Amino acid sequence: MRNHEVTQARTLLDARGNLAEPGWSRKLLQKYNRSQIKAPQWRIKEWDYYLVMGKNFAGAFTISDDGYIGLQSVSLLWLGDEPWEHTETVLNLFPMGKLKLPADSAHGDTAYADKRLQMRFSPGDGKRNITCHFERFWNDKPFDCDITLAQPDMDSIVIATPWDKDRHFYYNQKINGMRASGWMEYDGVRYEFDPASDFGTLDWGRGVWTYDNTWYWGSGNTDIGGHAFGFNIGYGFGNTRSATENVLFYDGKAHKLDDVSFHIPESGYMDPWTFSSSDGRFEMSFQPVLDRAAKLDFKLLVSDQHQVFGRMSGRAILDDGTAIDIRDVLCFAEKVHNRY
């Protein structure tokens, strides 16, 4: 069934290590257990990624265990006049479960610590806390943050999608619309988040991926007269016959979309994009501000990323037909090709 909604709690994987019920859900109903995966430890990929956006700045935070490599990273982005960004990454060889990332997004801290980087993500009590100290982050100066994201009872978008290969799957949750407070600090400048206008997003992923893949992902949030509105769009995350991750959020409720297409100009990532949907409910233009491009090439391990930040304008339609018009909403859209 196209866009099958999972509504009952169950174990994520069957005895063969395949998804028991491919589909999408509003919460993490299916129970992930790393020990039930029928693949080598070095093929398992687990990560927690937070993006927190202010009016003209943003911070991104990743703790990941990708089997034969771990990538722990922090990005600081300025998206006002003369945009810039800096990303600093700590690489770990063969973590293969040693980071002990939690089996669900709501319980247990996700943490990493060495002499240079200490970072922790702590969920609970209707909120999420991000703390970080990164020594010698940039120009030999440290980065620090203490950010709180409010998470009342609210929908998210969860997909459980198979790859077209036995015992390969992707289990992912995106939580939009968490109002942000707290701060980031670098080089004597303090970046303060205002919960009236600023939001955080969680990308929580677990699974066994195929070796060579390309994905498209976009996400944004804004306040419309005291109402939180957000969207998550994307494809390339396995076989989407049973589920897509395309969704609108309004006041914490999910409004499911069908297919959304990214129209990236051949002339370059910094030229205007457009987005269209098969159901006509997400029609947008996108004016890029900054391309956070990153490329790793270790022959067998290759990553080519273009996470483009910019401003979205257009119209989205909720399930009941209500039209939401947005203009110049700061967000991002990306294309990523990995061989890993």
Secondary structure, 3 states (H helix, E strand, C coil): CCCCECCCCEECECCCCCECCCEEECCCCEECCHHHCCCCHHHEEEEEEEEEECCCEEEEEEEEECCCEEEEEEEEEECCCCCEEEEEEEEEECCCCCCCCCCCCCCCCEEEECCCEEEEEEEECCEEEEEEEEEEEECCEEEEEEEEEECCCCCCEEEEEECCCCCCEEEEEEEEEEEEEEEEEECCEEEEECCCCCEEEEEEEEEECCCEEEEEEEEEEEEECCEEEEEEEEECCCCCCCCCCCEEEECCEEEECCCEEEECCCCCCCCCEEEEECCCCEEEEEEEEEEEEEEEECCCCEEEEEEEEEEEEEEEECCCCCEEEEEEEEEEEEEEEEEC
